[in-house]
Amino acid sequence: MGTFFVYILKTSICLTGFYLFYRLLLSKETFHRFNRIALLGILLLSLLIPFCEITVPKESEVQQTLLTIEQILTLADHVPQTEVQALPSSIPLWLLVLLCIYLLGILFFLGRNLYSLFHMLRLLHGGRPEKLEKGITLLKNIAPFSWMKYVVISEKDLQENSKEILIHEMAHVHNRHSIDLLISDICIIFQWFNPASWLLKQELQNIHEYEADETVIRQGVNAKQYQLLLI
């Protein structure tokens, strides 16, 4: 378990560093597909880099502090069986409290996501299905949203602005935006304490909306009329 906590700490540092780099250099760019790939690449690199070992001639104070924390966290994984009873005195109490809070946070956000997923699946099964192109299913139920191969839209919106809304939501489906959000939600479950994980998901959601809006405009919808609809 100690090794797992060390890994989470390292991924958190990598994720924060890469996200700050993205905000400084790429967030203002309008190449939305590239930005989306960059954000997903940040998640992937943050997961892989902690497995790499880098040696330096002289360790800085920050590195020494991190190494000390790593040694304390991994103590439980390497302590001999005969010394298990002495383990609590070897690990600072404040660190045990933080680890317990972290585990409780994981359970809370995991439960919240599972509840949201269950609630959404109930909504999807409660709608009236209608097959569209490429295996997409249209459900006439509540306010418009999309998930995987499902597009949900209310009867009122379907009658008044069906073209624009359908193009927008189907763009989310075609670009597989739901998979991005699922990956970012899994990241948040384990990185719930890290603001960078929440901000990264928000950046992805914004990029998804930009991509869907561009698709609507490319389909010939009047830009000013569409802006009024969004407002």
C-alpha positions as CSV (number, residue, x, y, z in Angstrom):
1,M,0.0,0.0,0.0
2,G,2.9,2.4,0.8
3,T,4.2,1.9,-2.8
4,F,0.8,2.8,-4.1
5,F,0.7,6.1,-2.1
6,V,4.2,6.9,-3.4
7,Y,3.0,6.4,-7.0
8,I,0.0,8.6,-6.5
9,L,2.2,11.4,-5.0
10,K,4.5,11.2,-8.0
11,T,1.7,11.2,-10.6
12,S,0.2,14.2,-8.8
13,I,3.4,16.2,-9.1
14,C,3.7,15.2,-12.8
15,L,0.1,16.1,-13.5
16,T,0.4,19.5,-11.8
17,G,3.6,20.3,-13.7
18,F,2.3,19.3,-17.1
19,Y,-1.0,21.0,-16.6
20,L,0.8,24.3,-15.7
21,F,2.9,23.9,-18.8
22,Y,-0.3,23.4,-20.9
23,R,-1.9,26.5,-19.4
24,L,1.1,28.7,-20.1
25,L,1.8,27.6,-23.7
26,L,-1.2,25.8,-25.2
27,S,-4.5,26.9,-23.5
28,K,-4.9,30.0,-25.7
29,E,-4.5,28.0,-29.0
30,T,-7.5,27.3,-31.1
31,F,-6.3,24.0,-32.4
32,H,-8.8,22.2,-30.3
33,R,-8.1,18.7,-31.6
34,F,-4.4,19.1,-30.8
35,N,-5.2,20.6,-27.3
36,R,-7.4,17.6,-26.7
37,I,-4.6,15.2,-27.6
38,A,-2.2,17.2,-25.5
39,L,-4.5,16.9,-22.4
40,L,-4.9,13.2,-22.8
41,G,-1.2,12.9,-23.3
42,I,-0.6,14.7,-20.0
43,L,-2.7,12.1,-18.3
44,L,-0.8,9.3,-20.0
45,L,2.6,10.8,-19.2
46,S,1.7,11.4,-15.6
47,L,0.9,7.8,-15.2
48,L,4.1,6.5,-16.9
49,I,6.8,8.9,-15.8
50,P,6.7,7.8,-12.1
51,F,8.0,4.3,-13.3
52,C,11.2,6.0,-14.7
53,E,14.2,6.3,-12.4
54,I,16.4,9.4,-12.9
55,T,19.7,9.8,-11.1
56,V,21.3,13.2,-10.5
57,P,24.9,14.0,-9.2
58,K,23.6,16.0,-6.3
59,E,20.1,15.9,-4.8
60,S,18.3,19.2,-4.0
61,E,16.5,19.9,-0.8
62,V,13.1,19.2,-2.5
63,Q,14.4,15.8,-3.8
64,Q,15.7,14.9,-0.3
65,T,12.3,15.8,1.2
66,L,10.4,13.7,-1.3
67,L,12.8,10.8,-0.8
68,T,12.2,11.0,3.0
69,I,8.4,10.9,2.5
70,E,8.8,8.0,0.0
71,Q,10.9,6.0,2.5
72,I,8.2,6.6,5.2
73,L,5.4,5.6,2.9
74,T,7.1,2.4,1.7
75,L,8.1,1.4,5.2
76,A,4.9,-0.7,5.6
77,D,5.7,-2.7,2.5
78,H,9.2,-3.7,3.6
79,V,9.0,-4.0,7.3
80,P,9.8,-7.5,8.6
81,Q,6.9,-9.5,10.0
82,T,8.5,-9.6,13.4
83,E,8.4,-5.8,13.5
84,V,4.8,-5.2,12.4
85,Q,3.8,-4.3,16.0
86,A,6.4,-1.6,16.1
87,L,5.2,-0.1,12.7
88,P,2.8,2.5,14.1
89,S,5.6,4.2,16.1
90,S,7.7,4.3,12.9
91,I,5.1,6.2,10.9
92,P,4.2,9.7,12.0
93,L,0.6,10.1,13.2
94,W,-0.1,13.0,10.9
95,L,0.9,10.9,7.9
96,L,-1.5,8.1,9.0
97,V,-4.3,10.6,9.3
98,L,-3.6,12.0,5.8
99,L,-3.6,8.5,4.3
100,C,-6.9,7.7,6.0
101,I,-8.4,10.9,4.6
102,Y,-7.1,10.1,1.2
103,L,-8.7,6.7,1.2
104,L,-12.0,8.1,2.4
105,G,-11.9,10.6,-0.4
106,I,-11.4,7.8,-3.0
107,L,-14.4,5.9,-1.6
108,F,-16.5,9.1,-1.6
109,F,-15.8,10.1,-5.2
110,L,-16.0,6.5,-6.4
111,G,-19.4,6.2,-4.8
112,R,-20.5,9.5,-6.2
113,N,-19.5,8.6,-9.7
114,L,-21.2,5.2,-9.5
115,Y,-24.4,6.8,-8.3
116,S,-24.3,9.4,-11.2
117,L,-23.7,6.6,-13.7
118,F,-26.5,4.5,-12.3
119,H,-28.8,7.5,-12.4
120,M,-27.9,8.3,-16.0
121,L,-28.4,4.7,-17.1
122,R,-31.9,4.9,-15.5
123,L,-32.6,8.0,-17.6
124,L,-31.4,6.3,-20.8
125,H,-33.6,3.3,-20.2
126,G,-36.6,5.5,-19.4
127,G,-36.6,7.3,-22.8
128,R,-38.2,6.3,-26.0
129,P,-35.5,5.0,-28.3
130,E,-35.1,5.9,-32.0
131,K,-32.3,4.6,-34.1
132,L,-30.2,7.1,-36.0
133,E,-27.1,6.8,-38.3
134,K,-24.0,4.7,-37.3
135,G,-25.7,3.0,-34.4
136,I,-26.6,6.1,-32.5
137,T,-29.8,6.0,-30.4
138,L,-32.0,9.0,-29.9
139,L,-34.0,9.2,-26.7
140,K,-36.7,11.8,-26.3
141,N,-36.7,12.5,-22.6
142,I,-35.1,15.5,-20.9
143,A,-32.6,18.3,-21.5
144,P,-30.1,17.5,-24.3
145,F,-26.9,15.5,-23.5
146,S,-25.0,12.7,-25.0
147,W,-23.2,9.6,-23.7
148,M,-21.4,7.0,-25.7
149,K,-23.9,6.0,-28.5
150,Y,-26.9,7.8,-26.9
151,V,-28.3,11.2,-27.7
152,V,-30.9,12.6,-25.3
153,I,-33.2,15.5,-26.3
154,S,-36.5,16.8,-25.1
155,E,-39.6,16.9,-27.2
156,K,-39.7,20.7,-27.1
157,D,-36.1,21.1,-28.3
158,L,-36.6,18.5,-30.9
159,Q,-39.5,20.5,-32.4
160,E,-37.9,23.9,-32.1
161,N,-34.2,23.5,-32.7
162,S,-33.8,19.8,-33.7
163,K,-31.1,20.4,-36.4
164,E,-28.6,22.4,-34.4
165,I,-29.0,20.4,-31.2
166,L,-28.8,17.0,-33.0
167,I,-25.7,18.0,-34.9
168,H,-24.1,19.3,-31.7
169,E,-24.8,16.2,-29.6
170,M,-23.9,13.8,-32.5
171,A,-20.6,15.5,-32.8
172,H,-19.9,14.6,-29.2
173,V,-20.8,11.0,-30.0
174,H,-18.7,10.8,-33.2
175,N,-15.6,12.3,-31.4
176,R,-16.0,9.9,-28.5
177,H,-16.0,12.7,-25.9
178,S,-17.6,10.5,-23.4
179,I,-14.5,8.3,-23.2
180,D,-12.3,11.4,-22.4
181,L,-14.7,12.3,-19.6
182,L,-14.7,8.8,-18.3
183,I,-10.9,8.7,-18.2
184,S,-10.7,12.1,-16.5
185,D,-13.3,11.0,-13.9
186,I,-11.2,7.9,-13.1
187,C,-8.2,10.2,-12.7
188,I,-10.2,12.5,-10.3
189,I,-11.1,9.5,-8.1
190,F,-7.5,8.9,-7.3
191,Q,-6.4,12.5,-7.6
192,W,-9.3,14.2,-5.9
193,F,-7.0,16.3,-3.8
194,N,-5.2,17.7,-6.8
195,P,-6.8,20.8,-8.4
196,A,-5.0,20.1,-11.6
197,S,-7.1,17.0,-12.2
198,W,-10.3,19.0,-11.8
199,L,-9.0,21.8,-14.0
200,L,-7.9,19.3,-16.7
201,K,-11.4,17.8,-16.9
202,Q,-12.9,21.3,-17.2
203,E,-10.4,22.1,-20.0
204,L,-11.5,18.9,-21.8
205,Q,-15.1,19.7,-21.5
206,N,-14.5,23.2,-23.0
207,I,-12.6,21.7,-25.9
208,H,-15.4,19.2,-26.5
209,E,-17.9,22.1,-26.7
210,Y,-15.7,24.0,-29.1
211,E,-15.3,20.9,-31.3
212,A,-19.1,20.3,-31.3
213,D,-19.8,24.0,-32.1
214,E,-17.4,24.0,-35.0
215,T,-19.1,20.9,-36.4
216,V,-22.5,22.7,-36.2
217,I,-21.1,25.7,-38.1
218,R,-19.4,23.5,-40.8
219,Q,-22.8,21.9,-41.4
220,G,-24.2,25.2,-42.7
221,V,-26.0,26.5,-39.6
222,N,-26.0,30.3,-39.3
223,A,-23.4,31.4,-36.8
224,K,-25.3,34.3,-35.3
225,Q,-28.5,32.2,-35.0
226,Y,-26.6,29.5,-33.3
227,Q,-25.0,31.9,-30.9
228,L,-28.4,33.1,-29.9
229,L,-29.6,29.5,-29.4
230,L,-26.6,28.9,-27.1
231,I,-27.4,32.0,-25.1
